[in-house]
């Protein structure tokens, strides 16, 4: 189960990282892109901490998932293209990942 949590977390963090880097390279640079970048790297770091048996991985996962979700919401509001379903799915996935880190 730990491997599944790690794979899904790395995919979620990696996709968020790609989105953040893409936004930073474009003309639409924003604080939200930096927040998403930090959250993405944090989530990947939480996976590494979890694999090493560190107990503070849950704290990193919570902060990272919150940063990713907040940045996505900020981007949606700023661009006036807010898709509530997208954010509900992102938040639900984040909650599931955080629960996974808490259990493992």
C-alpha positions as a printed Julia matrix, in Angstrom:
104×3 Matrix{Float64}:
   0.0    0.0     0.0
   2.92   2.32    0.73
   4.12   1.87   -2.85
   0.69   2.8    -4.27
   0.58   5.9    -2.06
   4.07   6.85   -3.2
   3.29   6.4    -6.89
   0.05   8.38   -6.75
   1.68  11.12   -4.67
   4.64  11.42   -7.03
   2.29  11.54  -10.03
   0.13  14.23   -8.4
   3.18  16.21   -7.3
   4.88  15.71  -10.67
   1.88  16.86  -12.68
   1.5   19.88  -10.43
   5.21  20.56  -10.86
   4.85  20.48  -14.65
   1.92  22.91  -14.43
   3.86  25.27  -12.15
   7.01  25.24  -14.3
   4.92  25.75  -17.43
   3.24  28.76  -15.89
   6.55  30.18  -14.67
   8.02  29.86  -18.19
   5.03  31.62  -19.76
   4.1   35.28  -19.64
   1.6   34.52  -16.87
   4.05  34.37  -13.96
   2.29  34.59  -10.61
   2.67  33.91   -6.93
   0.31  30.96   -7.37
   2.82  29.28   -9.69
   5.55  29.59   -7.07
   3.22  28.26   -4.38
   2.32  25.29   -6.58
   6.01  24.67   -7.33
   6.86  24.59   -3.62
   3.85  22.38   -2.86
   4.79  19.96   -5.63
   8.36  19.62   -4.45
   7.11  19.26   -0.88
   4.79  16.41   -1.79
   7.61  14.58   -3.53
   9.77  15.19   -0.44
   6.97  13.73    1.73
   7.12  10.53   -0.34
  10.87  10.31    0.23
  10.39  10.91    3.98
   7.68   8.25    4.08
   9.95   5.76    2.31
  12.68   6.5     4.86
  10.26   5.99    7.75
  10.25   9.59    8.94
   7.17  10.47   10.99
   7.02  14.14    9.91
   5.99  13.12    6.39
   2.35  13.76    7.29
   3.09  17.4     8.12
   4.89  17.91    4.82
   2.08  16.14    2.93
  -0.64  18.29    4.54
   1.19  21.56    3.87
   2.12  20.53    0.32
  -1.36  19.37   -0.67
  -2.86  22.54    0.83
  -0.38  24.66   -1.15
  -1.15  22.84   -4.41
  -4.91  23.18   -3.93
  -4.7   26.82   -2.86
  -2.52  27.71   -5.84
  -4.91  25.98   -8.25
  -7.85  27.88   -6.77
  -5.89  31.15   -6.98
  -5.13  30.45  -10.65
  -8.76  29.67  -11.4
 -10.04  32.82   -9.74
  -7.35  35.01  -11.31
  -8.01  33.72  -14.82
 -11.8   33.95  -14.32
 -11.97  30.35  -15.53
 -12.94  28.56  -12.31
 -14.06  24.95  -12.8
 -15.47  23.79   -9.47
 -15.43  20.1   -10.44
 -11.69  20.26  -11.13
 -11.0   21.73   -7.71
 -13.3   19.3    -5.89
 -11.45  16.38   -7.48
  -8.07  17.92   -6.63
  -9.11  18.52   -3.01
 -10.59  15.01   -2.68
  -7.38  13.46   -4.01
  -5.35  15.58   -1.6
  -7.48  14.46    1.35
  -7.09  10.82    0.32
  -3.31  11.22    0.03
  -3.07  12.91    3.42
  -5.14  10.12    5.0
  -2.79   7.63    3.35
   0.24   9.36    4.85
  -1.47   9.43    8.26
  -2.3    5.71    8.15
   1.07   4.57    6.87
